[in-house]
Amino acid sequence: MRRLAYLLPVLLFAVVALFFLKGLGLNPREVPSPLIDKPAPALTLPLLKGDGQFTLAELKGRVTLINFFASWCVPCLSEHPLLMEMSKKGTLDIVGVAYKDKPEASLAWLARHGDPYRRIAVDNDGRTAIDWGVYGVPESYLVDGEGRIRFKQVGPLTREVLEKTVLPMVKELRK
């Protein structure tokens, strides 16, 4: 009986340690979004440029990439040339959401680096980002013509992700 009293905590520790070790091998960028293949959360935000608001209804019938970004975000700058390239080629409609950023800072950043966005909404308090499950910027969501989220990219888009995942998905969704 005494052996069991010593063995039980050791076994419990071993089980917990195995779970932690398994978790260390996981990639946090591969956390699946519970929103995939579900309708995108409601979105009504003021526009960065001009008056009015941006809503999801504007996306009806179009495959669109919604990109949460900020002027203070260093990784946003690394993906920005790829967004600019897609915009110039007309590869995909891109809508920007300026996340917790001062409008003048966002405008200055876009003036300096280029504006790949068809429309830019402002999420000053981050509430919309919470509804969409944004972990941090940049994050991008591929939304189909019916308003369902089909893909989520945590962190900067890369050419590899674009060519191997996003563009084939866009082609399929446009059929």
C-alpha positions in Angstrom: 0.0 0.0 0.0 2.9 2.4 0.8 4.3 1.8 -2.7 1.1 2.8 -4.3 1.1 6.0 -2.2 4.5 6.9 -3.8 3.7 5.6 -7.2 0.5 7.6 -7.7 2.1 11.1 -7.7 4.9 9.9 -9.9 2.5 8.5 -12.5 0.3 11.6 -12.3 3.4 13.8 -12.9 4.5 11.6 -15.8 1.1 12.0 -17.5 1.0 15.8 -17.0 4.6 16.0 -18.3 3.7 14.0 -21.5 0.8 16.5 -22.2 3.2 19.5 -21.8 5.8 17.9 -24.0 3.3 17.2 -26.7 2.1 20.8 -26.5 5.7 22.1 -27.0 5.8 20.5 -30.4 2.6 22.2 -31.7 2.7 25.3 -33.9 0.6 28.1 -32.5 0.0 29.4 -36.0 -1.9 26.2 -36.8 -4.6 26.8 -34.2 -7.8 26.1 -36.2 -10.4 28.8 -36.2 -13.9 27.7 -35.1 -15.2 30.2 -37.7 -13.9 28.3 -40.8 -16.9 27.5 -43.1 -19.2 29.5 -40.9 -20.8 32.9 -41.6 -18.4 35.8 -40.9 -19.3 37.7 -37.8 -21.2 41.0 -38.4 -19.0 43.9 -39.2 -20.0 47.5 -39.3 -17.0 49.8 -39.0 -16.3 53.4 -40.0 -14.1 54.0 -43.0 -10.5 55.2 -42.7 -10.9 57.4 -45.8 -14.1 59.4 -46.3 -17.4 59.2 -44.5 -19.6 56.2 -44.1 -19.3 52.7 -42.9 -18.1 49.4 -44.2 -20.3 46.3 -43.8 -20.1 42.7 -44.9 -23.0 43.3 -47.3 -20.5 45.0 -49.6 -18.7 41.7 -50.1 -21.7 39.7 -51.3 -20.9 37.8 -54.4 -17.1 38.4 -54.2 -14.3 36.4 -52.8 -12.4 38.8 -50.5 -9.4 38.8 -48.3 -9.9 40.7 -45.1 -6.6 41.8 -43.6 -6.3 43.1 -40.1 -3.2 45.4 -39.9 -1.7 48.3 -38.0 1.0 50.9 -38.6 2.8 49.9 -35.5 3.0 46.2 -36.6 6.4 45.2 -37.9 5.2 41.8 -39.4 2.5 43.8 -41.2 5.3 45.6 -43.1 6.8 42.2 -44.1 3.6 41.0 -45.8 2.7 44.4 -47.3 4.7 44.0 -50.6 2.8 40.8 -51.3 -0.5 42.5 -50.7 0.6 45.3 -53.0 1.5 42.8 -55.7 -1.9 41.1 -55.4 -3.7 44.4 -55.6 -1.8 45.6 -58.7 -2.4 42.3 -60.5 -6.0 42.3 -59.5 -5.6 38.8 -58.0 -8.1 39.3 -55.2 -10.2 42.0 -53.6 -8.5 43.0 -50.3 -10.2 44.9 -47.6 -8.1 46.3 -44.8 -9.1 46.7 -41.1 -6.9 49.1 -39.2 -6.6 47.5 -35.8 -6.2 49.7 -32.7 -4.4 52.3 -34.7 -4.7 56.1 -34.9 -6.3 57.0 -38.3 -3.5 59.5 -39.0 -0.9 56.9 -38.3 -2.7 54.4 -40.6 -3.0 57.0 -43.4 0.7 58.0 -43.1 1.8 54.3 -43.2 -0.3 53.6 -46.3 1.0 56.8 -48.0 4.6 55.6 -47.3 4.2 52.0 -48.2 1.3 51.9 -50.7 -2.4 51.1 -50.4 -3.4 47.7 -51.6 -6.9 47.8 -50.1 -10.2 48.3 -52.0 -11.7 49.6 -48.7 -10.3 50.3 -45.3 -12.3 50.1 -42.1 -11.2 51.2 -38.7 -11.4 49.0 -35.5 -10.3 51.5 -32.9 -11.3 49.5 -29.8 -10.6 46.0 -31.2 -14.1 44.7 -30.6 -14.6 43.5 -34.2 -11.2 41.8 -34.1 -12.3 39.9 -30.9 -15.5 38.8 -32.7 -13.4 37.5 -35.6 -11.0 35.7 -33.3 -8.0 37.8 -34.1 -5.0 36.8 -32.0 -2.8 39.7 -33.2 -1.9 41.6 -36.3 -1.5 40.8 -39.1 -4.2 38.3 -39.6 -6.1 37.6 -42.8 -9.4 35.9 -43.6 -10.6 34.6 -46.9 -14.3 35.2 -47.2 -16.4 33.6 -50.0 -19.2 35.3 -51.9 -21.8 34.1 -49.5 -20.0 35.7 -46.5 -18.4 32.5 -45.0 -14.9 32.4 -43.7 -13.0 29.8 -45.7 -9.4 30.3 -44.5 -7.6 32.1 -41.8 -3.9 33.1 -41.8 -2.4 33.9 -38.5 0.6 36.1 -39.0 2.0 37.6 -42.2 0.9 36.1 -45.5 3.8 34.5 -47.3 4.3 33.7 -51.0 4.2 30.0 -50.2 0.8 30.3 -48.3 -0.6 32.5 -51.1 0.4 30.1 -53.9 -0.2 26.8 -52.2 -3.4 27.6 -50.3 -5.0 31.0 -50.9 -5.0 31.2 -54.7 -6.1 27.6 -55.3 -8.9 28.2 -52.8 -9.9 31.5 -54.5 -10.0 29.7 -57.9 -12.2 27.0 -56.5 -14.5 29.5 -54.8 -15.0 31.6 -57.9 -16.4 28.6 -59.9 
